[in-house]
Amino acid sequence: MELSLGVKVLLLITCILFSMLVAIGAGWLSHKPGARKRDGVLVGGCTFGSSLTLCLLVLTSLGVL
């Protein structure tokens, strides 16, 4: 499947936004009352990286990117 550069950029931006939403949710769910906020940020950052990697890997394996 041959997509134009603009469509590929839009797919990349969509993957980044989806990964940000997943990371925000994971950081929010992992935060415990009285705990340090940096622990929630660390969980969110790790979740963002793994989620973005997974999204890009799936799109690349399908031949979209």
Contacts in CASP RR format, 6 or more apart in sequence:
PFRMAT RR
TARGET T0000
AUTHOR 0000-0000-0000
METHOD contacts of the structure
MODEL  1
MELSLGVKVLLLITCILFSMLVAIGAGWLSHKPGARKRDGVLVGGCTFGS
SLTLCLLVLTSLGVL
1 63 0 8 1.000
1 64 0 8 1.000
3 11 0 8 1.000
3 64 0 8 1.000
8 64 0 8 1.000
8 65 0 8 1.000
11 59 0 8 1.000
11 64 0 8 1.000
11 65 0 8 1.000
12 56 0 8 1.000
12 65 0 8 1.000
15 52 0 8 1.000
15 55 0 8 1.000
15 56 0 8 1.000
15 59 0 8 1.000
16 52 0 8 1.000
18 51 0 8 1.000
18 55 0 8 1.000
19 48 0 8 1.000
19 49 0 8 1.000
19 51 0 8 1.000
19 52 0 8 1.000
19 55 0 8 1.000
20 48 0 8 1.000
22 47 0 8 1.000
22 48 0 8 1.000
22 51 0 8 1.000
23 44 0 8 1.000
23 45 0 8 1.000
23 47 0 8 1.000
23 48 0 8 1.000
23 49 0 8 1.000
23 51 0 8 1.000
24 44 0 8 1.000
25 44 0 8 1.000
26 43 0 8 1.000
26 44 0 8 1.000
26 47 0 8 1.000
27 40 0 8 1.000
27 41 0 8 1.000
27 43 0 8 1.000
27 44 0 8 1.000
27 47 0 8 1.000
30 39 0 8 1.000
30 40 0 8 1.000
30 43 0 8 1.000
30 44 0 8 1.000
31 37 0 8 1.000
31 39 0 8 1.000
31 40 0 8 1.000
56 65 0 8 1.000
59 65 0 8 1.000
END
